[in-house]
Amino acid sequence: MGTTRANFRLPEELLEKADIAAEVTHRNRTEIVTEALCEYLSDIEDDESFNEAVVELYLDDEIEFDTLSAFIGRQDAESVRSSKAILDQGDELADEMASL
C-alpha cells in the first residue's frame, strides 16, 4: 500500500495523547493515527446504512468504482456496477422517448 502525505488539524489534547501512545508503544505518530483510522473504518464498514450511503455516492457518480469496491468488496461492487449500467440505460431510453 502506497502512502500519501495528508495535512489535517487535530485538537492539541488528542495530538498529545497520540504522542504519548507512540512513545509508550515505541511507534511513531503516523503509525498510531493510521491504526486508529483503520480501526474506525473497519467498524463503520460493518454499518449497513454507511454502506448504503457509499453505494449512493457511486450511483450519483461522486466516487469511482475502485473506491466503492474498497468499501463494500469487489463482488458486491460488481453487482452495484451492473445495476447502475441497467439504470443508466433506462435513463437514456427515457430521455430518448421524451424527445420524440
N, C-alpha and C positions, 0 to 999 in steps of 0.2 A: 504494500500500500504506500503510495507516494504521500508526501506531505506538502502542505501549503501554509505559508505564514498568514496568520489571522490576527488582526488588531481589534481588540474589543476592551471595553471598560468593565472592571469588576469592583464591587464595593471593597474598600480597604480592609475591612474586617474579614471578608471572605478570602482575600488575597493573603492576608497574614496567616490564616488557618491553613491555606494550601501550602504556604512556605514552610510552616511548622511540620505539616504532614510529610512534606518532601524531605525535610531534614531528618525526621524520626525514622522514616522508611528507607532512607538512603536512595531517594529517587529525585528527579528534578520536577519543577513546577509543571512543565509541559506534560509529563507522564501522569501526574496527579489529575490535571484538568482533563486530559484525554480519557483516562479511565472513568472519571466521573461522568463525562458526557456519553461515553459508550454505554455505561450502565443505565443512564437516563433514557437514551434512545432505545435500548433493549426493552426496558419496562414499557415505554409508550407504544412501541410497535405491537405489543400484545393487546392494545386497546382497540376494539372494533371501530369505534367512532373516529379514532385517529386515522386508521387505515382507510375508512370510507372517505375522509376528507382528502387524503393523499390521492385516492382514485379520482375524486372530483377535480383536483388540480390537474391531473393528467388529461382528463376528458375535456377540460377547459383550455388545454394547450399551454398551461402555465409551467409544467415540468416535463422533462424528456422521459422517454421510455426507460432508459437506464436508471434514472432516479427512482421511478416507480418500482422497478424491479428490485432495487436495493432495499426498499421498504417492505414490499409485500411478497417478495420471492419471484423467481423467474416464471414459474408455471402459472401462478395467478396473474402475473403481469401480462403474460402472453394471452390469457383469456380476456383480460380487460382490453388489450390492444385489438383483438379480433372483434369484440363487441363494439369498440369505438369505430372501427372501419365500417361495420354494418350501419351504425348510427350515422356516420358521416355520409355514406352513400344515400341513406334515406333522406337526409337533409338536402343533399344535392338534387335528388329526384324531386323533392317537394319544391325546391326553388325553380327547377325547370318547368314543372307543372304550373306554378304560379305565373310564370312569364308567358304562358300560352294564351 
